[in-house]
Amino acid sequence: MGTLANAIKETLTENIMRWRGEGEMKLPSERYLSEQHSTTRVTIREALKLLETEGLIYRENRRGWFISPPKLRYDPSV
């Protein structure tokens, strides 16, 4: 993966951590993100795939990318 995709991933990760907890939130479109970061949609998709692999976002067909809800933590000792 390119270093630009990793840099975009880090920027998006910071934004996701700020937005998380506000309920289901849709990320901006790939086209908007590519214009914002002055790069191609292919590079944006690489960054989004990295975030999806980490479980921070998920994709719905024909709807776009969404922030994953926080993981539930279950402590059976309580």
N, CA, C and O atoms as a Tripos MOL2 file, in Angstrom:
@<TRIPOS>MOLECULE
protein
  312   311    78     0     0
PROTEIN
NO_CHARGES

@<TRIPOS>ATOM
      1 N           0.8410   -1.1780    0.0000 N.3       1 MET1
      2 CA          0.0000    0.0000    0.0000 C.3       1 MET1
      3 C           0.8860    1.2420    0.0000 C.2       1 MET1
      4 O           1.9660    1.2640    0.5920 O.2       1 MET1
      5 N           0.4050    2.2540   -0.6700 N.am      2 GLY2
      6 CA          1.1820    3.4810   -0.7660 C.3       2 GLY2
      7 C           1.1920    4.2700    0.5230 C.2       2 GLY2
      8 O           0.3070    4.1290    1.3670 O.2       2 GLY2
      9 N           2.1890    5.0870    0.6580 N.am      3 THR3
     10 CA          2.2910    5.9050    1.8670 C.3       3 THR3
     11 C           1.1990    6.9650    1.9050 C.2       3 THR3
     12 O           0.7680    7.3660    2.9860 O.2       3 THR3
     13 N           0.7400    7.4300    0.7290 N.am      4 LEU4
     14 CA         -0.3520    8.3970    0.7040 C.3       4 LEU4
     15 C          -1.6260    7.7790    1.2570 C.2       4 LEU4
     16 O          -2.3530    8.4280    2.0090 O.2       4 LEU4
     17 N          -1.9040    6.5350    0.8950 N.am      5 ALA5
     18 CA         -3.0790    5.8400    1.4240 C.3       5 ALA5
     19 C          -2.9790    5.7020    2.9410 C.2       5 ALA5
     20 O          -3.9790    5.8550    3.6430 O.2       5 ALA5
     21 N          -1.7860    5.4160    3.4500 N.am      6 ASN6
     22 CA         -1.6000    5.3060    4.9010 C.3       6 ASN6
     23 C          -1.7920    6.6520    5.5930 C.2       6 ASN6
     24 O          -2.3640    6.7170    6.6810 O.2       6 ASN6
     25 N          -1.3160    7.7230    4.9660 N.am      7 ALA7
     26 CA         -1.4840    9.0580    5.5470 C.3       7 ALA7
     27 C          -2.9680    9.4430    5.5850 C.2       7 ALA7
     28 O          -3.4450   10.0100    6.5680 O.2       7 ALA7
     29 N          -3.6840    9.1310    4.5150 N.am      8 ILE8
     30 CA         -5.1210    9.4140    4.4760 C.3       8 ILE8
     31 C          -5.8460    8.5700    5.5140 C.2       8 ILE8
     32 O          -6.7670    9.0490    6.1750 O.2       8 ILE8
     33 N          -5.4350    7.3180    5.6570 N.am      9 LYS9
     34 CA         -6.0270    6.4210    6.6640 C.3       9 LYS9
     35 C          -5.8690    7.0100    8.0650 C.2       9 LYS9
     36 O          -6.8050    6.9850    8.8640 O.2       9 LYS9
     37 N          -4.6850    7.5370    8.3590 N.am     10 GLU10
     38 CA         -4.4430    8.1240    9.6810 C.3      10 GLU10
     39 C          -5.3340    9.3510    9.9150 C.2      10 GLU10
     40 O          -5.8790    9.5300   11.0040 O.2      10 GLU10
     41 N          -5.4730   10.1810    8.8980 N.am     11 THR11
     42 CA         -6.3410   11.3550    9.0110 C.3      11 THR11
     43 C          -7.7870   10.9330    9.2400 C.2      11 THR11
     44 O          -8.4730   11.4840   10.1010 O.2      11 THR11
     45 N          -8.2420    9.9600    8.4690 N.am     12 LEU12
     46 CA         -9.6140    9.4860    8.6320 C.3      12 LEU12
     47 C          -9.8200    8.8130    9.9890 C.2      12 LEU12
     48 O         -10.8880    8.9380   10.5880 O.2      12 LEU12
     49 N          -8.8050    8.1030   10.4730 N.am     13 THR13
     50 CA         -8.9050    7.4640   11.7850 C.3      13 THR13
     51 C          -9.1320    8.5040   12.8750 C.2      13 THR13
     52 O          -9.9670    8.3080   13.7590 O.2      13 THR13
     53 N          -8.3970    9.6050   12.8160 N.am     14 GLU14
     54 CA         -8.5800   10.6800   13.7990 C.3      14 GLU14
     55 C         -10.0040   11.2220   13.7460 C.2      14 GLU14
     56 O         -10.6290   11.4340   14.7850 O.2      14 GLU14
     57 N         -10.5180   11.4450   12.5410 N.am     15 ASN15
     58 CA        -11.8880   11.9400   12.3940 C.3      15 ASN15
     59 C         -12.9050   10.9310   12.9090 C.2      15 ASN15
     60 O         -13.8670   11.2990   13.5830 O.2      15 ASN15
     61 N         -12.6930    9.6730   12.5940 N.am     16 ILE16
     62 CA        -13.6200    8.6220   13.0300 C.3      16 ILE16
     63 C         -13.6760    8.5600   14.5490 C.2      16 ILE16
     64 O         -14.7570    8.4250   15.1230 O.2      16 ILE16
     65 N         -12.5260    8.6560   15.2090 N.am     17 MET17
     66 CA        -12.5050    8.6070   16.6720 C.3      17 MET17
     67 C         -13.2620    9.7930   17.2860 C.2      17 MET17
     68 O         -13.8680    9.6690   18.3500 O.2      17 MET17
     69 N         -13.2180   10.9280   16.6100 N.am     18 ARG18
     70 CA        -13.9640   12.0970   17.0870 C.3      18 ARG18
     71 C         -15.4600   11.9210   16.8670 C.2      18 ARG18
     72 O         -16.2640   12.2900   17.7230 O.2      18 ARG18
     73 N         -15.8370   11.3520   15.7130 N.am     19 TRP19
     74 CA        -17.2490   11.2170   15.3630 C.3      19 TRP19
     75 C         -17.9190   10.0210   16.0090 C.2      19 TRP19
     76 O         -19.1440    9.9860   16.1320 O.2      19 TRP19
     77 N         -17.1360    9.0480   16.4190 N.am     20 ARG20
     78 CA        -17.7000    7.8160   16.9770 C.3      20 ARG20
     79 C         -18.5400    8.1440   18.2040 C.2      20 ARG20
     80 O         -18.1900    9.0390   18.9740 O.2      20 ARG20
     81 N         -19.6190    7.4460   18.3880 N.am     21 GLY21
     82 CA        -20.4840    7.7050   19.5240 C.3      21 GLY21
     83 C         -21.6330    8.6310   19.1640 C.2      21 GLY21
     84 O         -22.5460    8.8270   19.9680 O.2      21 GLY21
     85 N         -21.6010    9.2020   17.9710 N.am     22 GLU22
     86 CA        -22.6950   10.0620   17.5320 C.3      22 GLU22
     87 C         -23.7520    9.2580   16.7910 C.2      22 GLU22
     88 O         -24.5620    9.8230   16.0570 O.2      22 GLU22
     89 N         -23.7500    7.9440   16.9790 N.am     23 GLY23
     90 CA        -24.6890    7.0850   16.2860 C.3      23 GLY23
     91 C         -24.1490    6.6810   14.9300 C.2      23 GLY23
     92 O         -22.9730    6.8830   14.6270 O.2      23 GLY23
     93 N         -25.0280    6.1050   14.1140 N.am     24 GLU24
     94 CA        -24.6070    5.6810   12.7830 C.3      24 GLU24
     95 C         -24.2510    6.9190   11.9670 C.2      24 GLU24
     96 O         -25.0670    7.8250   11.8010 O.2      24 GLU24
     97 N         -23.0290    6.9400   11.4640 N.am     25 MET25
     98 CA        -22.5970    8.0890   10.6920 C.3      25 MET25
     99 C         -21.9830    7.6330    9.3860 C.2      25 MET25
    100 O         -21.1360    6.7400    9.3470 O.2      25 MET25
    101 N         -22.4320    8.2650    8.3240 N.am     26 LYS26
    102 CA        -21.9120    7.9550    7.0020 C.3      26 LYS26
    103 C         -20.7020    8.8310    6.7220 C.2      26 LYS26
    104 O         -20.6990   10.0260    7.0190 O.2      26 LYS26
    105 N         -19.6670    8.2130    6.1430 N.am     27 LEU27
    106 CA        -18.4880    8.9730    5.7420 C.3      27 LEU27
    107 C         -18.7910    9.7430    4.4640 C.2      27 LEU27
    108 O         -19.7030    9.3800    3.7220 O.2      27 LEU27
    109 N         -18.0320   10.8040    4.2010 N.am     28 PRO28
    110 CA        -18.2060   11.5100    2.9250 C.3      28 PRO28
    111 C         -17.9430   10.5590    1.7540 C.2      28 PRO28
    112 O         -17.3030    9.5190    1.9160 O.2      28 PRO28
    113 N         -18.4410   10.9280    0.5880 N.am     29 SER29
    114 CA        -18.2880   10.0780   -0.5970 C.3      29 SER29
    115 C         -16.8180    9.9510   -0.9910 C.2      29 SER29
    116 O         -15.9900   10.7930   -0.6420 O.2      29 SER29
    117 N         -16.5140    8.8860   -1.7210 N.am     30 GLU30
    118 CA        -15.1510    8.6810   -2.2110 C.3      30 GLU30
    119 C         -14.7280    9.8530   -3.0900 C.2      30 GLU30
    120 O         -13.5810   10.2970   -3.0290 O.2      30 GLU30
    121 N         -15.6370   10.3440   -3.8930 N.am     31 ARG31
    122 CA        -15.3250   11.4750   -4.7740 C.3      31 ARG31
    123 C         -14.9570   12.7090   -3.9530 C.2      31 ARG31
    124 O         -13.9780   13.3910   -4.2570 O.2      31 ARG31
    125 N         -15.7460   12.9970   -2.9090 N.am     32 TYR32
    126 CA        -15.4610   14.1520   -2.0600 C.3      32 TYR32
    127 C         -14.1040   13.9850   -1.3660 C.2      32 TYR32
    128 O         -13.3110   14.9250   -1.3150 O.2      32 TYR32
    129 N         -13.8440   12.7980   -0.8390 N.am     33 LEU33
    130 CA        -12.5770   12.5520   -0.1520 C.3      33 LEU33
    131 C         -11.3960   12.6860   -1.1030 C.2      33 LEU33
    132 O         -10.3460   13.2090   -0.7280 O.2      33 LEU33
    133 N         -11.5710   12.2120   -2.3370 N.am     34 SER34
    134 CA        -10.4670   12.3240   -3.3000 C.3      34 SER34
    135 C         -10.1960   13.7840   -3.6550 C.2      34 SER34
    136 O          -9.0410   14.1660   -3.8420 O.2      34 SER34
    137 N         -11.2320   14.5990   -3.7480 N.am     35 GLU35
    138 CA        -11.0350   16.0280   -4.0020 C.3      35 GLU35
    139 C         -10.3940   16.7080   -2.7940 C.2      35 GLU35
    140 O          -9.5050   17.5450   -2.9440 O.2      35 GLU35
    141 N         -10.8500   16.3440   -1.6000 N.am     36 GLN36
    142 CA        -10.3290   16.9380   -0.3720 C.3      36 GLN36
    143 C          -8.8400   16.6380   -0.1800 C.2      36 GLN36
    144 O          -8.0920   17.4880    0.3030 O.2      36 GLN36
    145 N          -8.4140   15.4380   -0.5540 N.am     37 HIS37
    146 CA         -7.0240   15.0260   -0.3550 C.3      37 HIS37
    147 C          -6.1890   15.1370   -1.6290 C.2      37 HIS37
    148 O          -5.0280   14.7290   -1.6550 O.2      37 HIS37
    149 N          -6.7760   15.6840   -2.6680 N.am     38 SER38
    150 CA         -6.0830   15.8760   -3.9610 C.3      38 SER38
    151 C          -5.4220   14.5920   -4.4480 C.2      38 SER38
    152 O          -4.2260   14.5610   -4.7370 O.2      38 SER38
    153 N          -6.2150   13.5480   -4.5300 N.am     39 THR39
    154 CA         -5.7100   12.2560   -4.9870 C.3      39 THR39
    155 C          -6.7910   11.5300   -5.7740 C.2      39 THR39
    156 O          -7.8760   12.0690   -5.9930 O.2      39 THR39
    157 N          -6.4980   10.3300   -6.1910 N.am     40 THR40
    158 CA         -7.4610    9.5500   -6.9620 C.3      40 THR40
    159 C          -8.3750    8.7500   -6.0490 C.2      40 THR40
    160 O          -8.0810    8.5430   -4.8720 O.2      40 THR40
    161 N          -9.4900    8.3060   -6.6150 N.am     41 ARG41
    162 CA        -10.4080    7.4720   -5.8450 C.3      41 ARG41
    163 C          -9.7860    6.1160   -5.5340 C.2      41 ARG41
    164 O         -10.1460    5.4870   -4.5390 O.2      41 ARG41
    165 N          -8.8690    5.6620   -6.3610 N.am     42 VAL42
    166 CA         -8.1850    4.3920   -6.1010 C.3      42 VAL42
    167 C          -7.4050    4.4860   -4.7890 C.2      42 VAL42
    168 O          -7.4400    3.5580   -3.9810 O.2      42 VAL42
    169 N          -6.7070    5.5930   -4.5740 N.am     43 THR43
    170 CA         -5.9500    5.7840   -3.3350 C.3      43 THR43
    171 C          -6.8960    5.8860   -2.1360 C.2      43 THR43
    172 O          -6.6140    5.3400   -1.0690 O.2      43 THR43
    173 N          -8.0150    6.5840   -2.3160 N.am     44 ILE44
    174 CA         -9.0050    6.6940   -1.2390 C.3      44 ILE44
    175 C          -9.5540    5.3190   -0.8890 C.2      44 ILE44
    176 O          -9.7160    4.9920    0.2860 O.2      44 ILE44
    177 N          -9.8390    4.5160   -1.9040 N.am     45 ARG45
    178 CA        -10.3450    3.1570   -1.6520 C.3      45 ARG45
    179 C          -9.3340    2.3140   -0.8930 C.2      45 ARG45
    180 O          -9.7140    1.5140   -0.0370 O.2      45 ARG45
    181 N          -8.0490    2.4820   -1.1930 N.am     46 GLU46
    182 CA         -7.0050    1.7590   -0.4500 C.3      46 GLU46
    183 C          -7.0730    2.1300    1.0220 C.2      46 GLU46
    184 O          -7.0320    1.2570    1.8890 O.2      46 GLU46
    185 N          -7.1760    3.4180    1.3050 N.am     47 ALA47
    186 CA         -7.2450    3.8760    2.6930 C.3      47 ALA47
    187 C          -8.5080    3.3560    3.3780 C.2      47 ALA47
    188 O          -8.4590    2.9330    4.5330 O.2      47 ALA47
    189 N          -9.6330    3.3850    2.6750 N.am     48 LEU48
    190 CA        -10.8910    2.8940    3.2450 C.3      48 LEU48
    191 C         -10.8360    1.3910    3.5010 C.2      48 LEU48
    192 O         -11.3680    0.9140    4.5030 O.2      48 LEU48
    193 N         -10.2030    0.6490    2.6080 N.am     49 LYS49
    194 CA        -10.0570   -0.8040    2.8150 C.3      49 LYS49
    195 C          -9.2090   -1.0960    4.0530 C.2      49 LYS49
    196 O          -9.4900   -2.0370    4.7970 O.2      49 LYS49
    197 N          -8.1700   -0.2870    4.2700 N.am     50 LEU50
    198 CA         -7.3480   -0.4600    5.4780 C.3      50 LEU50
    199 C          -8.1870   -0.2280    6.7380 C.2      50 LEU50
    200 O          -8.0710   -0.9670    7.7160 O.2      50 LEU50
    201 N          -9.0240    0.7980    6.7030 N.am     51 LEU51
    202 CA         -9.8900    1.0820    7.8500 C.3      51 LEU51
    203 C         -10.9300   -0.0170    8.0450 C.2      51 LEU51
    204 O         -11.2710   -0.3650    9.1760 O.2      51 LEU51
    205 N         -11.4260   -0.5540    6.9480 N.am     52 GLU52
    206 CA        -12.3960   -1.6480    7.0350 C.3      52 GLU52
    207 C         -11.7430   -2.8870    7.6500 C.2      52 GLU52
    208 O         -12.3620   -3.5820    8.4550 O.2      52 GLU52
    209 N         -10.5040   -3.1600    7.2730 N.am     53 THR53
    210 CA         -9.7700   -4.3000    7.8180 C.3      53 THR53
    211 C          -9.5910   -4.1660    9.3300 C.2      53 THR53
    212 O          -9.6190   -5.1600   10.0570 O.2      53 THR53
    213 N          -9.4090   -2.9310    9.7930 N.am     54 GLU54
    214 CA         -9.2530   -2.6860   11.2330 C.3      54 GLU54
    215 C         -10.5900   -2.6690   11.9630 C.2      54 GLU54
    216 O         -10.6180   -2.5860   13.1910 O.2      54 GLU54
    217 N         -11.6910   -2.7450   11.2360 N.am     55 GLY55
    218 CA        -13.0110   -2.7660   11.8650 C.3      55 GLY55
    219 C         -13.5510   -1.3990   12.2310 C.2      55 GLY55
    220 O         -14.5500   -1.3120   12.9460 O.2      55 GLY55
    221 N         -12.9230   -0.3260   11.7630 N.am     56 LEU56
    222 CA        -13.3920    1.0120   12.1010 C.3      56 LEU56
    223 C         -14.5590    1.4680   11.2390 C.2      56 LEU56
    224 O         -15.3740    2.2850   11.6690 O.2      56 LEU56
    225 N         -14.6380    0.9390   10.0190 N.am     57 ILE57
    226 CA        -15.7270    1.3050    9.1220 C.3      57 ILE57
    227 C         -16.2420    0.0600    8.4150 C.2      57 ILE57
    228 O         -15.5900   -0.9850    8.4180 O.2      57 ILE57
    229 N         -17.4090    0.1820    7.8150 N.am     58 TYR58
    230 CA        -17.9560   -0.8940    7.0010 C.3      58 TYR58
    231 C         -18.6480   -0.2690    5.7940 C.2      58 TYR58
    232 O         -18.9990    0.9110    5.8020 O.2      58 TYR58
    233 N         -18.8360   -1.0760    4.7690 N.am     59 ARG59
    234 CA        -19.4280   -0.5950    3.5230 C.3      59 ARG59
    235 C         -20.7550   -1.2840    3.2850 C.2      59 ARG59
    236 O         -20.8940   -2.4900    3.4860 O.2      59 ARG59
    237 N         -21.7190   -0.5050    2.8560 N.am     60 GLU60
    238 CA        -23.0000   -1.0520    2.4260 C.3      60 GLU60
    239 C         -23.1190   -0.7900    0.9370 C.2      60 GLU60
    240 O         -22.9280    0.3360    0.4780 O.2      60 GLU60
    241 N         -23.4360   -1.8360    0.1820 N.am     61 ASN61
    242 CA        -23.5600   -1.6920   -1.2640 C.3      61 ASN61
    243 C         -24.5370   -0.5840   -1.6300 C.2      61 ASN61
    244 O         -25.6490   -0.5070   -1.1070 O.2      61 ASN61
    245 N         -24.0940    0.2600   -2.5340 N.am     62 ARG62
    246 CA        -24.8830    1.3570   -3.0880 C.3      62 ARG62
    247 C         -25.2550    2.4280   -2.0730 C.2      62 ARG62
    248 O         -26.0040    3.3450   -2.4090 O.2      62 ARG62
    249 N         -24.7630    2.3440   -0.8540 N.am     63 ARG63
    250 CA        -25.0570    3.3540    0.1670 C.3      63 ARG63
    251 C         -23.8290    4.1120    0.5980 C.2      63 ARG63
    252 O         -23.9170    5.3010    0.9030 O.2      63 ARG63
    253 N         -22.6690    3.4490    0.6330 N.am     64 GLY64
    254 CA        -21.4420    4.1240    1.0170 C.3      64 GLY64
    255 C         -20.7650    3.4880    2.2160 C.2      64 GLY64
    256 O         -21.0340    2.3460    2.5880 O.2      64 GLY64
    257 N         -19.8740    4.2760    2.8050 N.am     65 TRP65
    258 CA        -19.0700    3.8230    3.9530 C.3      65 TRP65
    259 C         -19.6230    4.4280    5.2340 C.2      65 TRP65
    260 O         -20.0070    5.5980    5.2700 O.2      65 TRP65
    261 N         -19.6590    3.6050    6.2960 N.am     66 PHE66
    262 CA        -20.1900    4.0290    7.5850 C.3      66 PHE66
    263 C         -19.2080    3.7130    8.7000 C.2      66 PHE66
    264 O         -18.4190    2.7740    8.6030 O.2      66 PHE66
    265 N         -19.2670    4.5050    9.7550 N.am     67 ILE67
    266 CA        -18.4480    4.2560   10.9390 C.3      67 ILE67
    267 C         -19.0540    3.0900   11.7050 C.2      67 ILE67
    268 O         -20.2540    3.0740   11.9780 O.2      67 ILE67
    269 N         -18.2240    2.1210   12.0480 N.am     68 SER68
    270 CA        -18.6840    0.9700   12.8240 C.3      68 SER68
    271 C         -19.0100    1.4100   14.2470 C.2      68 SER68
    272 O         -18.3290    2.2710   14.8040 O.2      68 SER68
    273 N         -20.0500    0.8220   14.8350 N.am     69 PRO69
    274 CA        -20.3350    1.1400   16.2340 C.3      69 PRO69
    275 C         -19.2190    0.6110   17.1280 C.2      69 PRO69
    276 O         -18.5160   -0.3290   16.7580 O.2      69 PRO69
    277 N         -19.0550    1.2140   18.3040 N.am     70 PRO70
    278 CA        -18.0210    0.7110   19.2210 C.3      70 PRO70
    279 C         -18.2750   -0.7580   19.5550 C.2      70 PRO70
    280 O         -19.4190   -1.2050   19.6410 O.2      70 PRO70
    281 N         -17.1860   -1.4920   19.7410 N.am     71 LYS71
    282 CA        -17.3100   -2.9100   20.0780 C.3      71 LYS71
    283 C         -17.8640   -3.0650   21.4910 C.2      71 LYS71
    284 O         -17.5240   -2.3050   22.3980 O.2      71 LYS71
    285 N         -18.7190   -4.0620   21.6520 N.am     72 LEU72
    286 CA        -19.2470   -4.3630   22.9800 C.3      72 LEU72
    287 C         -18.1800   -5.1190   23.7670 C.2      72 LEU72
    288 O         -17.5170   -6.0140   23.2440 O.2      72 LEU72
    289 N         -18.0340   -4.7520   24.9960 N.am     73 ARG73
    290 CA        -17.0850   -5.4460   25.8640 C.3      73 ARG73
    291 C         -17.8950   -6.1800   26.9340 C.2      73 ARG73
    292 O         -18.6860   -5.5750   27.6580 O.2      73 ARG73
    293 N         -17.6850   -7.4670   27.0150 N.am     74 TYR74
    294 CA        -18.4090   -8.2900   27.9720 C.3      74 TYR74
    295 C         -17.4220   -8.8830   28.9570 C.2      74 TYR74
    296 O         -16.4740   -9.5690   28.5740 O.2      74 TYR74
    297 N         -17.6560   -8.6120   30.2270 N.am     75 ASP75
    298 CA        -16.8110   -9.1600   31.2830 C.3      75 ASP75
    299 C         -17.6300  -10.1930   32.0530 C.2      75 ASP75
    300 O         -18.4840   -9.8210   32.8580 O.2      75 ASP75
    301 N         -17.3870  -11.4730   31.8220 N.am     76 PRO76
    302 CA        -18.1960  -12.4990   32.4810 C.3      76 PRO76
    303 C         -17.9560  -12.5950   33.9870 C.2      76 PRO76
    304 O         -18.7150  -13.2700   34.6830 O.2      76 PRO76
    305 N         -16.9390  -11.9470   34.4950 N.am     77 SER77
    306 CA        -16.6590  -12.0340   35.9310 C.3      77 SER77
    307 C         -17.5010  -11.0650   36.7510 C.2      77 SER77
    308 O         -17.4700  -11.1090   37.9810 O.2      77 SER77
    309 N         -18.2510  -10.1910   36.0870 N.am     78 VAL78
    310 CA        -19.0590   -9.2000   36.8090 C.3      78 VAL78
    311 C         -20.4240   -9.7440   37.0930 C.2      78 VAL78
    312 O         -21.2500   -9.0560   37.6940 O.2      78 VAL78
@<TRIPOS>BOND
     1     1     2 1
     2     2     3 1
     3     3     4 2
     4     3     5 am
     5     5     6 1
     6     6     7 1
     7     7     8 2
     8     7     9 am
     9     9    10 1
    10    10    11 1
    11    11    12 2
    12    11    13 am
    13    13    14 1
    14    14    15 1
    15    15    16 2
    16    15    17 am
    17    17    18 1
    18    18    19 1
    19    19    20 2
    20    19    21 am
    21    21    22 1
    22    22    23 1
    23    23    24 2
    24    23    25 am
    25    25    26 1
    26    26    27 1
    27    27    28 2
    28    27    29 am
    29    29    30 1
    30    30    31 1
    31    31    32 2
    32    31    33 am
    33    33    34 1
    34    34    35 1
    35    35    36 2
    36    35    37 am
    37    37    38 1
    38    38    39 1
    39    39    40 2
    40    39    41 am
    41    41    42 1
    42    42    43 1
    43    43    44 2
    44    43    45 am
    45    45    46 1
    46    46    47 1
    47    47    48 2
    48    47    49 am
    49    49    50 1
    50    50    51 1
    51    51    52 2
    52    51    53 am
    53    53    54 1
    54    54    55 1
    55    55    56 2
    56    55    57 am
    57    57    58 1
    58    58    59 1
    59    59    60 2
    60    59    61 am
    61    61    62 1
    62    62    63 1
    63    63    64 2
    64    63    65 am
    65    65    66 1
    66    66    67 1
    67    67    68 2
    68    67    69 am
    69    69    70 1
    70    70    71 1
    71    71    72 2
    72    71    73 am
    73    73    74 1
    74    74    75 1
    75    75    76 2
    76    75    77 am
    77    77    78 1
    78    78    79 1
    79    79    80 2
    80    79    81 am
    81    81    82 1
    82    82    83 1
    83    83    84 2
    84    83    85 am
    85    85    86 1
    86    86    87 1
    87    87    88 2
    88    87    89 am
    89    89    90 1
    90    90    91 1
    91    91    92 2
    92    91    93 am
    93    93    94 1
    94    94    95 1
    95    95    96 2
    96    95    97 am
    97    97    98 1
    98    98    99 1
    99    99   100 2
   100    99   101 am
   101   101   102 1
   102   102   103 1
   103   103   104 2
   104   103   105 am
   105   105   106 1
   106   106   107 1
   107   107   108 2
   108   107   109 am
   109   109   110 1
   110   110   111 1
   111   111   112 2
   112   111   113 am
   113   113   114 1
   114   114   115 1
   115   115   116 2
   116   115   117 am
   117   117   118 1
   118   118   119 1
   119   119   120 2
   120   119   121 am
   121   121   122 1
   122   122   123 1
   123   123   124 2
   124   123   125 am
   125   125   126 1
   126   126   127 1
   127   127   128 2
   128   127   129 am
   129   129   130 1
   130   130   131 1
   131   131   132 2
   132   131   133 am
   133   133   134 1
   134   134   135 1
   135   135   136 2
   136   135   137 am
   137   137   138 1
   138   138   139 1
   139   139   140 2
   140   139   141 am
   141   141   142 1
   142   142   143 1
   143   143   144 2
   144   143   145 am
   145   145   146 1
   146   146   147 1
   147   147   148 2
   148   147   149 am
   149   149   150 1
   150   150   151 1
   151   151   152 2
   152   151   153 am
   153   153   154 1
   154   154   155 1
   155   155   156 2
   156   155   157 am
   157   157   158 1
   158   158   159 1
   159   159   160 2
   160   159   161 am
   161   161   162 1
   162   162   163 1
   163   163   164 2
   164   163   165 am
   165   165   166 1
   166   166   167 1
   167   167   168 2
   168   167   169 am
   169   169   170 1
   170   170   171 1
   171   171   172 2
   172   171   173 am
   173   173   174 1
   174   174   175 1
   175   175   176 2
   176   175   177 am
   177   177   178 1
   178   178   179 1
   179   179   180 2
   180   179   181 am
   181   181   182 1
   182   182   183 1
   183   183   184 2
   184   183   185 am
   185   185   186 1
   186   186   187 1
   187   187   188 2
   188   187   189 am
   189   189   190 1
   190   190   191 1
   191   191   192 2
   192   191   193 am
   193   193   194 1
   194   194   195 1
   195   195   196 2
   196   195   197 am
   197   197   198 1
   198   198   199 1
   199   199   200 2
   200   199   201 am
   201   201   202 1
   202   202   203 1
   203   203   204 2
   204   203   205 am
   205   205   206 1
   206   206   207 1
   207   207   208 2
   208   207   209 am
   209   209   210 1
   210   210   211 1
   211   211   212 2
   212   211   213 am
   213   213   214 1
   214   214   215 1
   215   215   216 2
   216   215   217 am
   217   217   218 1
   218   218   219 1
   219   219   220 2
   220   219   221 am
   221   221   222 1
   222   222   223 1
   223   223   224 2
   224   223   225 am
   225   225   226 1
   226   226   227 1
   227   227   228 2
   228   227   229 am
   229   229   230 1
   230   230   231 1
   231   231   232 2
   232   231   233 am
   233   233   234 1
   234   234   235 1
   235   235   236 2
   236   235   237 am
   237   237   238 1
   238   238   239 1
   239   239   240 2
   240   239   241 am
   241   241   242 1
   242   242   243 1
   243   243   244 2
   244   243   245 am
   245   245   246 1
   246   246   247 1
   247   247   248 2
   248   247   249 am
   249   249   250 1
   250   250   251 1
   251   251   252 2
   252   251   253 am
   253   253   254 1
   254   254   255 1
   255   255   256 2
   256   255   257 am
   257   257   258 1
   258   258   259 1
   259   259   260 2
   260   259   261 am
   261   261   262 1
   262   262   263 1
   263   263   264 2
   264   263   265 am
   265   265   266 1
   266   266   267 1
   267   267   268 2
   268   267   269 am
   269   269   270 1
   270   270   271 1
   271   271   272 2
   272   271   273 am
   273   273   274 1
   274   274   275 1
   275   275   276 2
   276   275   277 am
   277   277   278 1
   278   278   279 1
   279   279   280 2
   280   279   281 am
   281   281   282 1
   282   282   283 1
   283   283   284 2
   284   283   285 am
   285   285   286 1
   286   286   287 1
   287   287   288 2
   288   287   289 am
   289   289   290 1
   290   290   291 1
   291   291   292 2
   292   291   293 am
   293   293   294 1
   294   294   295 1
   295   295   296 2
   296   295   297 am
   297   297   298 1
   298   298   299 1
   299   299   300 2
   300   299   301 am
   301   301   302 1
   302   302   303 1
   303   303   304 2
   304   303   305 am
   305   305   306 1
   306   306   307 1
   307   307   308 2
   308   307   309 am
   309   309   310 1
   310   310   311 1
   311   311   312 2
@<TRIPOS>SUBSTRUCTURE
     1 MET1         2 RESIDUE 1 A MET
     2 GLY2         6 RESIDUE 1 A GLY
     3 THR3        10 RESIDUE 1 A THR
     4 LEU4        14 RESIDUE 1 A LEU
     5 ALA5        18 RESIDUE 1 A ALA
     6 ASN6        22 RESIDUE 1 A ASN
     7 ALA7        26 RESIDUE 1 A ALA
     8 ILE8        30 RESIDUE 1 A ILE
     9 LYS9        34 RESIDUE 1 A LYS
    10 GLU10       38 RESIDUE 1 A GLU
    11 THR11       42 RESIDUE 1 A THR
    12 LEU12       46 RESIDUE 1 A LEU
    13 THR13       50 RESIDUE 1 A THR
    14 GLU14       54 RESIDUE 1 A GLU
    15 ASN15       58 RESIDUE 1 A ASN
    16 ILE16       62 RESIDUE 1 A ILE
    17 MET17       66 RESIDUE 1 A MET
    18 ARG18       70 RESIDUE 1 A ARG
    19 TRP19       74 RESIDUE 1 A TRP
    20 ARG20       78 RESIDUE 1 A ARG
    21 GLY21       82 RESIDUE 1 A GLY
    22 GLU22       86 RESIDUE 1 A GLU
    23 GLY23       90 RESIDUE 1 A GLY
    24 GLU24       94 RESIDUE 1 A GLU
    25 MET25       98 RESIDUE 1 A MET
    26 LYS26      102 RESIDUE 1 A LYS
    27 LEU27      106 RESIDUE 1 A LEU
    28 PRO28      110 RESIDUE 1 A PRO
    29 SER29      114 RESIDUE 1 A SER
    30 GLU30      118 RESIDUE 1 A GLU
    31 ARG31      122 RESIDUE 1 A ARG
    32 TYR32      126 RESIDUE 1 A TYR
    33 LEU33      130 RESIDUE 1 A LEU
    34 SER34      134 RESIDUE 1 A SER
    35 GLU35      138 RESIDUE 1 A GLU
    36 GLN36      142 RESIDUE 1 A GLN
    37 HIS37      146 RESIDUE 1 A HIS
    38 SER38      150 RESIDUE 1 A SER
    39 THR39      154 RESIDUE 1 A THR
    40 THR40      158 RESIDUE 1 A THR
    41 ARG41      162 RESIDUE 1 A ARG
    42 VAL42      166 RESIDUE 1 A VAL
    43 THR43      170 RESIDUE 1 A THR
    44 ILE44      174 RESIDUE 1 A ILE
    45 ARG45      178 RESIDUE 1 A ARG
    46 GLU46      182 RESIDUE 1 A GLU
    47 ALA47      186 RESIDUE 1 A ALA
    48 LEU48      190 RESIDUE 1 A LEU
    49 LYS49      194 RESIDUE 1 A LYS
    50 LEU50      198 RESIDUE 1 A LEU
    51 LEU51      202 RESIDUE 1 A LEU
    52 GLU52      206 RESIDUE 1 A GLU
    53 THR53      210 RESIDUE 1 A THR
    54 GLU54      214 RESIDUE 1 A GLU
    55 GLY55      218 RESIDUE 1 A GLY
    56 LEU56      222 RESIDUE 1 A LEU
    57 ILE57      226 RESIDUE 1 A ILE
    58 TYR58      230 RESIDUE 1 A TYR
    59 ARG59      234 RESIDUE 1 A ARG
    60 GLU60      238 RESIDUE 1 A GLU
    61 ASN61      242 RESIDUE 1 A ASN
    62 ARG62      246 RESIDUE 1 A ARG
    63 ARG63      250 RESIDUE 1 A ARG
    64 GLY64      254 RESIDUE 1 A GLY
    65 TRP65      258 RESIDUE 1 A TRP
    66 PHE66      262 RESIDUE 1 A PHE
    67 ILE67      266 RESIDUE 1 A ILE
    68 SER68      270 RESIDUE 1 A SER
    69 PRO69      274 RESIDUE 1 A PRO
    70 PRO70      278 RESIDUE 1 A PRO
    71 LYS71      282 RESIDUE 1 A LYS
    72 LEU72      286 RESIDUE 1 A LEU
    73 ARG73      290 RESIDUE 1 A ARG
    74 TYR74      294 RESIDUE 1 A TYR
    75 ASP75      298 RESIDUE 1 A ASP
    76 PRO76      302 RESIDUE 1 A PRO
    77 SER77      306 RESIDUE 1 A SER
    78 VAL78      310 RESIDUE 1 A VAL
